[in-house]
């Protein structure tokens, strides 16, 4: 994972290049304070103060940087990302402002996925100074979590199979003195029959497993509320016997994006010592094609006791989540949050930049939406209308795993999951794309997190102190 260490440092008066922040609406006034040569330099670089523009201005034997932002007095997460991506290696200080929330984008702008090749365009680190030293650790944690999600999703399926997800959970367990339980083989088949069925066609080295990490702050005992986090870990999705076309399979290394989000969020919870009893559940499988593959028309048993007729083997993520949500409910949680790269319907509805979110309770939805708005990670709530559950009616089982009409695909998938969450439990479901098809400053093309920061800040507000 890319290191954020030392990219944000406490300002102790050390030598640094100044960055002037300018908005388009005050650019003409600001530029009057410059020399004619400096104005000519800006004109040559076509700098007009527009958000995202960057320029370097000579100043005697030295120089300073200029960055265009929407509002210098109200910096958002990615306001400084273009500067971090385009300035040369060095140490920088904002003139007359503190970076505040924009430290996040400064950090994520340094992200590169270089596991399989050298980064030929890499420059040295750009260090940003701040007098708000108390804000450095929280933003480092969030940036590390974001970069972890990117790394896990960007890694190809052969190197990010169920065993690799287990290794990530083991790493978390060792770092934070948590307990990790892994169910495989017979124990998986007996305890999590839908997880077993979905992954039973995979090669031995990609054998399915249920990962369960549990943690509490030291000395807390069982007095804190239970928080359950669940992530869909389909490490590659061929579609099963209802095989995807090659174009649909191309990005299916990202189908474990829900697990990546869940692992990253659990890491944030433990790193901050949030006052909860944490339970992380990751059903990790590969939906492959071979002789043992589950078939359309099969009826699967579930941990919950429901029977599910398979109408489409490519609607497998909801099956493994069903068993995982059932197990999470057995901990009597105060809240369950799950993440899944679940439906194309959510992408059709919201595009690639918004995470679809469904909740049972209005107040929980509002908590997550407000936290997302405040941290540039706003989810969009979709409904869970009971009337649509009739689309999953089966003639031979309690219900099916997929409906045949083209309507409300994301909500119907959410309704399926709802059947596996315990009665009365507060539950939020994120149907996240986990992928950015086009780069933006601080947000590289490829794997990315949606809803992670919204969830994290909502959890801090509910269970701990924001800061």
C-alpha positions as CSV (number, residue, x, y, z in Angstrom):
1,X,0.0,0.0,0.0
2,X,1.2,3.5,-0.8
3,X,2.6,5.2,2.4
4,X,1.1,8.5,3.6
5,X,3.8,8.8,6.2
6,X,5.3,12.3,6.4
7,X,3.2,13.7,3.5
8,X,1.4,16.0,6.0
9,X,3.6,17.5,8.7
10,X,3.2,19.9,11.6
11,X,4.2,23.4,10.7
12,X,7.1,24.4,12.9
13,X,8.4,27.2,10.7
14,X,10.5,25.0,8.5
15,X,11.5,26.2,5.0
16,X,8.7,25.7,2.5
17,X,7.3,27.0,-0.8
18,X,4.2,29.1,-0.5
19,X,1.0,28.2,-2.2
20,X,-1.5,31.0,-2.9
21,X,-5.1,30.0,-3.3
22,X,-7.2,32.0,-5.7
23,X,-10.8,31.7,-6.9
24,X,-11.9,32.7,-10.3
25,X,-14.2,35.4,-9.1
26,X,-11.4,37.3,-7.3
27,X,-8.6,36.4,-9.6
28,X,-8.6,39.8,-11.4
29,X,-8.3,41.7,-8.2
30,X,-5.6,39.4,-6.7
31,X,-3.4,39.5,-9.8
32,X,-3.1,43.3,-9.5
33,X,-0.8,42.7,-6.5
34,X,1.8,40.9,-8.7
35,X,4.5,42.4,-10.8
36,X,4.2,42.6,-14.5
37,X,6.6,39.7,-15.0
38,X,4.6,37.6,-12.7
39,X,1.3,38.5,-14.4
40,X,2.9,37.6,-17.7
41,X,4.0,34.2,-16.3
42,X,0.5,33.4,-15.2
43,X,-0.9,34.5,-18.6
44,X,1.7,32.2,-20.3
45,X,0.4,29.3,-18.2
46,X,-3.2,30.3,-19.0
47,X,-4.0,30.5,-15.3
48,X,-7.3,32.2,-14.6
49,X,-8.1,31.0,-11.1
50,X,-10.4,28.2,-12.2
51,X,-10.8,25.3,-9.8
52,X,-8.1,22.7,-10.3
53,X,-5.7,25.0,-12.2
54,X,-2.0,25.1,-11.0
55,X,0.7,27.6,-11.9
56,X,4.3,28.3,-10.7
57,X,5.2,32.0,-10.4
58,X,8.8,33.4,-10.3
59,X,9.6,35.5,-7.3
60,X,13.1,36.9,-7.5
61,X,15.5,33.9,-7.1
62,X,12.7,31.8,-5.8
63,X,9.1,30.9,-6.8
64,X,5.7,30.3,-5.3
65,X,2.7,28.2,-6.5
66,X,-0.8,29.2,-7.2
67,X,-3.8,27.0,-7.1
68,X,-7.3,27.7,-8.3
69,X,-10.1,26.6,-5.9
70,X,-13.8,27.2,-5.7
71,X,-13.6,28.9,-2.3
72,X,-10.3,29.4,-0.5
73,X,-12.1,29.8,2.8
74,X,-14.0,26.6,2.6
75,X,-11.7,23.9,1.3
76,X,-13.2,20.5,0.4
77,X,-11.5,17.1,0.3
78,X,-10.0,17.4,-3.2
79,X,-9.4,21.1,-3.5
80,X,-5.6,20.7,-3.3
81,X,-5.3,17.4,-5.2
82,X,-4.3,19.1,-8.5
83,X,-1.5,20.9,-6.7
84,X,-0.3,17.7,-5.1
85,X,-0.3,15.9,-8.5
86,X,1.4,18.7,-10.5
87,X,3.8,20.5,-8.2
88,X,7.5,19.3,-8.1
89,X,8.9,17.4,-5.1
90,X,9.2,19.6,-2.1
91,X,7.6,21.0,1.1
92,X,4.7,23.5,0.8
93,X,2.7,25.8,3.0
94,X,-0.6,27.5,2.2
95,X,-0.4,31.2,2.5
96,X,-3.1,32.6,4.7
97,X,-5.1,29.3,5.0
98,X,-5.0,25.9,6.6
99,X,-5.5,22.8,4.5
100,X,-8.1,21.3,6.8
101,X,-10.4,18.9,4.9
102,X,-8.2,19.2,1.8
103,X,-5.4,17.2,3.4
104,X,-7.3,14.1,2.4
105,X,-7.1,14.8,-1.3
106,X,-3.5,15.9,-1.0
107,X,-2.7,12.5,0.3
108,X,-4.7,10.4,-2.1
109,X,-3.3,12.4,-5.0
110,X,0.0,10.5,-4.3
111,X,-1.6,7.1,-4.9
112,X,-0.1,4.9,-7.5
113,X,-0.8,1.2,-8.1
114,X,2.7,-0.1,-8.8
115,X,2.6,-3.8,-7.8
116,X,3.3,-5.0,-11.3
117,X,5.4,-2.2,-12.9
118,X,7.6,0.7,-12.1
119,X,6.0,4.1,-12.0
120,X,7.9,5.9,-14.7
121,X,6.1,9.2,-14.1
122,X,6.6,9.2,-10.4
123,X,8.0,12.3,-8.7
124,X,9.2,12.6,-5.1
125,X,6.8,13.4,-2.3
126,X,5.1,16.7,-2.0
127,X,4.9,17.5,1.7
128,X,2.2,19.8,3.1
129,X,2.5,21.7,6.3
130,X,-0.3,22.5,8.7
131,X,-0.6,24.2,12.1
132,X,-3.5,22.0,13.0
133,X,-1.3,19.1,14.0
134,X,-4.2,17.4,15.8
135,X,-5.9,16.7,12.5
136,X,-3.0,14.9,10.9
137,X,-3.6,11.4,12.4
138,X,-7.3,11.2,11.6
139,X,-6.8,12.2,8.0
140,X,-3.8,9.9,7.6
141,X,-6.1,7.0,8.8
142,X,-8.8,7.9,6.3
143,X,-6.3,8.2,3.4
144,X,-4.7,4.9,4.4
145,X,-8.1,3.2,4.4
146,X,-9.0,4.7,0.9
147,X,-5.7,3.5,-0.5
148,X,-6.1,0.1,1.0
149,X,-9.5,-0.2,-0.8
150,X,-7.8,0.9,-4.1
151,X,-5.0,-1.6,-3.7
152,X,-7.2,-4.6,-2.9
153,X,-9.6,-3.9,-5.8
154,X,-6.9,-3.1,-8.3
155,X,-5.1,-6.4,-7.6
156,X,-6.0,-9.1,-10.1
157,X,-8.1,-12.1,-9.0
158,X,-5.2,-14.6,-9.2
159,X,-3.4,-12.6,-6.5
160,X,-6.5,-11.4,-4.6
161,X,-8.4,-14.6,-4.1
162,X,-10.1,-15.8,-0.9
163,X,-6.7,-16.7,0.7
164,X,-5.5,-13.1,0.1
165,X,-8.6,-11.6,1.7
166,X,-7.9,-13.9,4.7
167,X,-4.3,-12.7,4.8
168,X,-5.6,-9.1,4.9
169,X,-7.8,-10.0,7.9
170,X,-4.9,-11.7,9.6
171,X,-2.9,-8.6,9.2
172,X,-5.6,-6.6,10.8
173,X,-6.0,-9.1,13.6
174,X,-2.3,-9.0,14.4
175,X,-2.1,-5.2,14.2
176,X,-5.0,-4.6,16.6
177,X,-5.0,-7.7,18.8
178,X,-8.3,-9.0,17.3
179,X,-9.5,-12.6,16.9
180,X,-9.9,-14.1,13.5
181,X,-12.0,-17.3,12.9
182,X,-12.1,-18.9,9.5
183,X,-14.6,-21.5,8.4
184,X,-13.7,-23.7,5.4
185,X,-14.6,-27.1,4.0
186,X,-17.2,-29.1,5.9
187,X,-17.7,-26.3,8.5
188,X,-18.4,-23.8,5.8
189,X,-20.9,-26.2,4.0
190,X,-22.8,-26.9,7.3
191,X,-22.8,-23.4,8.7
192,X,-22.9,-21.2,5.5
193,X,-24.5,-23.4,2.8
194,X,-25.1,-20.6,0.3
195,X,-21.5,-19.4,0.6
196,X,-20.3,-22.9,0.0
197,X,-22.6,-23.4,-3.0
198,X,-21.5,-20.3,-4.8
199,X,-17.8,-21.1,-4.4
200,X,-17.7,-24.8,-4.7
201,X,-16.6,-24.8,-8.4
202,X,-13.4,-22.8,-7.7
203,X,-10.0,-24.3,-7.8
204,X,-8.5,-25.6,-4.6
205,X,-6.2,-22.6,-4.2
206,X,-9.2,-20.3,-4.4
207,X,-11.3,-22.3,-1.9
208,X,-14.2,-20.5,-0.2
209,X,-14.2,-19.4,3.4
210,X,-16.0,-17.3,5.9
211,X,-13.8,-14.8,7.7
212,X,-15.0,-13.5,11.1
213,X,-12.8,-10.9,12.9
214,X,-13.9,-9.8,16.4
215,X,-12.5,-7.0,18.4
216,X,-13.2,-4.7,21.4
217,X,-11.1,-2.0,23.0
218,X,-8.8,-3.2,25.7
219,X,-10.6,-3.4,29.1
220,X,-14.0,-2.8,27.5
221,X,-15.4,-6.2,28.1
222,X,-18.9,-6.6,26.6
223,X,-20.3,-3.2,27.8
224,X,-20.1,-1.5,24.4
225,X,-22.7,-1.7,21.6
226,X,-22.1,-4.3,18.9
227,X,-21.2,-3.1,15.4
228,X,-21.3,-5.6,12.6
229,X,-19.6,-4.9,9.2
230,X,-20.2,-7.2,6.3
231,X,-18.4,-7.2,2.9
232,X,-19.1,-9.2,-0.3
233,X,-15.9,-11.0,-1.2
234,X,-16.5,-12.5,-4.6
235,X,-12.9,-12.4,-5.7
236,X,-13.8,-13.1,-9.3
237,X,-17.2,-13.5,-10.9
238,X,-17.5,-15.4,-14.1
239,X,-21.3,-15.3,-13.8
240,X,-21.3,-19.0,-13.1
241,X,-23.2,-21.2,-15.6
242,X,-25.2,-18.0,-16.5
243,X,-21.8,-16.9,-17.8
244,X,-21.1,-13.2,-18.4
245,X,-20.0,-12.0,-21.8
246,X,-16.3,-11.2,-22.0
247,X,-17.0,-7.4,-21.7
248,X,-18.9,-8.0,-18.5
249,X,-16.2,-10.2,-17.0
250,X,-13.3,-7.7,-17.7
251,X,-13.6,-5.8,-14.4
252,X,-14.8,-8.7,-12.2
253,X,-11.6,-8.6,-10.2
254,X,-13.4,-5.7,-8.5
255,X,-16.3,-7.9,-7.3
256,X,-14.7,-8.2,-3.9
257,X,-14.9,-4.4,-3.6
258,X,-17.4,-4.8,-0.8
259,X,-15.0,-6.9,1.2
260,X,-12.3,-4.2,0.6
261,X,-14.6,-1.5,2.0
262,X,-15.5,-3.6,5.0
263,X,-11.9,-4.5,5.8
264,X,-10.9,-0.8,5.5
265,X,-13.8,0.4,7.7
266,X,-13.0,-2.2,10.3
267,X,-9.4,-1.0,10.3
268,X,-10.5,2.6,10.9
269,X,-12.7,1.5,13.8
270,X,-9.9,-0.4,15.5
271,X,-7.2,2.2,14.7
272,X,-9.4,4.9,16.4
273,X,-10.3,2.6,19.3
274,X,-14.0,3.2,18.7
275,X,-16.2,2.2,21.7
276,X,-17.9,-0.8,20.1
277,X,-17.7,-4.5,20.0
278,X,-16.7,-5.0,16.4
279,X,-17.6,-8.0,14.2
280,X,-16.3,-8.1,10.7
281,X,-17.7,-10.8,8.3
282,X,-16.3,-11.4,4.9
283,X,-17.7,-14.4,2.8
284,X,-14.8,-15.0,0.4
285,X,-15.5,-17.0,-2.8
286,X,-14.8,-17.3,-6.5
287,X,-17.9,-17.8,-8.7
288,X,-16.3,-20.2,-11.1
289,X,-17.4,-22.7,-13.7
290,X,-16.6,-26.4,-13.4
291,X,-18.4,-29.7,-12.7
292,X,-19.5,-28.8,-9.1
293,X,-20.9,-25.4,-10.1
294,X,-24.4,-24.6,-8.7
295,X,-27.0,-24.5,-11.4
296,X,-30.1,-22.5,-12.5
297,X,-33.1,-24.2,-10.9
298,X,-31.2,-25.5,-7.9
299,X,-32.7,-24.8,-4.5
300,X,-30.2,-23.8,-1.9
301,X,-30.6,-24.0,1.8
302,X,-29.5,-21.0,3.8
303,X,-28.1,-20.4,7.3
304,X,-31.3,-18.5,8.1
305,X,-33.5,-21.5,7.1
306,X,-35.0,-19.9,4.0
307,X,-34.8,-21.9,0.8
308,X,-33.7,-20.0,-2.3
309,X,-34.4,-21.1,-5.9
310,X,-31.6,-20.1,-8.3
311,X,-33.0,-18.2,-11.2
312,X,-29.6,-16.7,-12.2
313,X,-26.1,-17.9,-11.0
314,X,-24.8,-14.4,-11.8
315,X,-26.8,-13.1,-8.8
316,X,-24.5,-14.8,-6.5
317,X,-23.3,-11.9,-4.3
318,X,-26.7,-11.6,-2.5
319,X,-26.5,-15.4,-1.7
320,X,-23.2,-15.2,0.2
321,X,-24.3,-12.0,1.8
322,X,-27.5,-13.7,3.0
323,X,-25.5,-16.2,5.1
324,X,-23.1,-13.5,6.3
325,X,-25.9,-11.1,7.3
326,X,-27.7,-14.0,9.2
327,X,-24.5,-14.7,11.1
328,X,-24.0,-11.0,11.8
329,X,-27.5,-10.8,13.2
330,X,-26.8,-13.5,15.7
331,X,-24.5,-11.1,17.5
332,X,-27.5,-8.9,18.3
333,X,-25.9,-5.9,16.8
334,X,-26.8,-2.3,17.4
335,X,-26.1,-1.7,13.7
336,X,-25.1,-3.7,10.6
337,X,-23.4,-2.1,7.7
338,X,-22.8,-4.1,4.5
339,X,-20.9,-3.2,1.4
340,X,-21.3,-5.0,-1.9
341,X,-20.6,-4.5,-5.6
342,X,-24.1,-5.9,-6.1
343,X,-26.1,-4.7,-9.1
344,X,-25.6,-3.0,-12.4
345,X,-29.0,-1.4,-11.8
346,X,-27.5,0.8,-9.2
347,X,-24.9,2.1,-11.7
348,X,-27.6,2.7,-14.3
349,X,-29.6,4.7,-11.7
350,X,-26.8,6.7,-10.2
351,X,-23.7,6.4,-12.4
352,X,-20.2,5.7,-11.2
353,X,-19.8,8.5,-8.7
354,X,-22.5,7.8,-6.1
355,X,-23.0,4.8,-3.8
356,X,-26.5,3.5,-3.7
357,X,-27.6,3.1,-0.1
358,X,-30.6,1.4,1.5
359,X,-31.6,1.5,5.1
360,X,-34.4,0.2,7.3
361,X,-34.5,3.4,9.4
362,X,-34.9,7.0,8.1
363,X,-32.7,8.3,10.9
364,X,-29.9,6.0,10.0
365,X,-30.1,7.1,6.4
366,X,-30.0,10.7,7.4
367,X,-26.9,10.1,9.6
368,X,-25.0,8.6,6.7
369,X,-26.1,11.2,4.2
370,X,-25.2,14.1,6.4
371,X,-21.8,12.5,7.2
372,X,-21.2,11.9,3.5
373,X,-22.1,15.5,2.5
374,X,-19.7,16.9,5.1
375,X,-16.9,14.7,3.9
376,X,-17.4,14.7,0.1
377,X,-18.6,11.1,0.0
378,X,-22.4,11.5,-0.2
379,X,-24.4,8.3,-0.7
380,X,-27.8,8.3,-2.4
381,X,-30.7,6.6,-0.7
382,X,-32.8,4.1,-2.7
383,X,-36.0,2.6,-1.4
384,X,-36.8,-0.8,0.0
385,X,-40.5,-1.1,-1.1
386,X,-42.1,-4.3,0.3
387,X,-44.4,-4.5,-2.7
388,X,-41.5,-5.3,-5.0
389,X,-40.6,-8.5,-3.1
390,X,-43.3,-10.3,-5.1
391,X,-40.8,-10.1,-8.0
392,X,-38.9,-12.9,-6.2
393,X,-41.8,-15.3,-5.9
394,X,-40.9,-18.9,-6.4
395,X,-43.1,-21.9,-7.2
396,X,-40.8,-24.4,-5.4
397,X,-38.9,-22.4,-2.7
398,X,-39.4,-19.6,-0.2
399,X,-38.2,-17.2,-2.9
400,X,-35.8,-16.8,-5.8
401,X,-32.4,-15.0,-6.0
402,X,-33.2,-12.9,-9.1
403,X,-36.3,-11.5,-10.9
404,X,-36.9,-11.6,-14.6
405,X,-38.4,-8.1,-15.2
406,X,-36.2,-5.1,-15.7
407,X,-37.5,-3.0,-12.9
408,X,-35.9,-1.8,-9.6
409,X,-33.0,-4.2,-9.7
410,X,-31.0,-2.5,-6.9
411,X,-34.0,-2.3,-4.6
412,X,-35.1,-5.9,-5.2
413,X,-31.6,-7.1,-4.4
414,X,-31.8,-5.0,-1.2
415,X,-35.2,-6.6,-0.3
416,X,-33.6,-10.1,-0.8
417,X,-30.8,-9.1,1.7
418,X,-33.4,-7.7,4.1
419,X,-34.9,-11.2,4.5
420,X,-31.6,-12.3,6.1
421,X,-31.2,-9.5,8.6
422,X,-32.7,-10.1,12.0
423,X,-36.0,-8.5,12.9
424,X,-35.7,-5.0,14.3
425,X,-32.0,-4.7,13.6
426,X,-30.7,-1.3,12.3
427,X,-29.2,-2.1,9.0
428,X,-27.6,-0.1,6.1
429,X,-26.7,-1.6,2.8
430,X,-24.3,0.0,0.3
431,X,-24.5,-1.1,-3.3
432,X,-21.2,0.4,-4.4
433,X,-19.4,0.3,-7.8
434,X,-16.0,0.2,-6.2
435,X,-14.4,1.5,-9.5
436,X,-13.7,4.9,-11.0
437,X,-13.8,4.7,-14.8
438,X,-12.4,8.2,-15.3
439,X,-9.7,9.9,-13.2
440,X,-10.2,13.1,-11.3
441,X,-7.7,15.0,-9.2
442,X,-6.9,12.8,-6.1
443,X,-9.1,10.0,-7.5
444,X,-7.2,7.8,-9.8
445,X,-8.8,5.5,-12.4
446,X,-9.5,2.1,-11.0
447,X,-10.5,0.8,-7.7
448,X,-11.9,3.3,-5.3
449,X,-14.1,3.6,-2.2
450,X,-17.6,4.9,-2.1
451,X,-19.5,5.3,1.1
452,X,-16.5,4.5,3.2
453,X,-15.9,8.0,4.6
454,X,-19.7,8.6,5.0
455,X,-19.9,5.4,7.1
456,X,-16.8,6.2,9.1
457,X,-17.9,9.7,10.1
458,X,-21.4,8.5,10.9
459,X,-19.9,5.8,13.2
460,X,-17.8,8.3,14.9
461,X,-20.8,10.5,15.5
462,X,-22.8,7.6,16.9
463,X,-20.2,5.8,18.9
464,X,-17.3,8.1,19.6
465,X,-16.1,11.7,19.2
466,X,-15.7,13.4,15.8
467,X,-12.4,15.0,15.4
